[in-house]
Amino acid sequence: MRAIIVGAGGHSKVVLEVIRAMGGHEVLGFVAPAAPGASVLGLPVLGGDEILPRLLAEGVQTAFVAMGNNQLRQEVAGKLRKMGYSLPAAIHPSALVSPSACIGQGVVVMARAALGTEALLQDFAIINTGAVIDHDNHIGAAAHVAPGCALAGNVTVGERALIGVGAAVRPRIRIGADAVIGAGSAVVRDVAAGAIVGGAPARPLRRS
């Protein structure tokens, strides 16, 4: 099945390799603003957003959104969905996925990640390399759980929240929408929407 990747930064390289490991899709190239002749891992940047209607008309109906910015990824994915593109999940074959886990549209699950019993991943979430999402976790739309994180059971992560590299979250914690958890943090209390926290135990940080 022919497909495109929307985005052409560092995250898009990893997504391409996940798609190649999965098999079943022929990735034609990337859609993003770029200099003429630009390529990523040997595939061309086909053009900017203006080419999306033409590609769809030519029968390219599948897109993977590969943008690290949570809000932008959610916005772009919404536009693609309205245009009529199919937005499948991309799950690396080495990921450990419970048969009772529920995975939404456009979710990306990287290599060696683990999804526990009845974990719920809403649309366009990212579960990065080696992250552990234990039983009954609820990961909100366009949230990002970074490499090496460990979320214990019954954790709720709000839309567009970012859980930084190597963070640990105790059971039954609720992390609000758009919150940011610093790298290496130990989250032992609920985190309000939009808050920025870090440390062990995690505590509020001032915005720079």
Secondary structure, 3 states (H helix, E strand, C coil): CEEEEECCCHHHHHHHHHHHHHCCCEEEEEECCCCCCCEECCEEEEECHHHHHHHHHCCCCEEEECCCCHHHHHHHHHHHHHHCCECCCEECCCCEECCCCEECCCCEECCCCEECCCCEECCCCEECCCCEECCCCEECCCCEECCCCEECCCCEECCCCEECCCCEECCCCEECCCCEECCCCEECCCECCCCEEECCCCEECCCC
